[in-house]
Amino acid sequence: MAMTIKVYEVDRHGRTRVRRPTTEVVPVEVVEEKFAYPACRCPRCKKATE
């Protein structure tokens, strides 16, 4: 199943500008570990994993 993505920016006055038009993308099946966010180290999250 394909997805679409459109990249735009908003300036401090609330005006939007398209940076990249709508493009069809195919999601990957497995994300490589180097592209994943690191685990949260805040006290609340650390406590939940103990």
Secondary structure, 3 states (H helix, E strand, C coil): CCEEEEEEEECCCCCEEEEEEEEEECCCCCCCHHHCCCCCCCHHHHHHHC
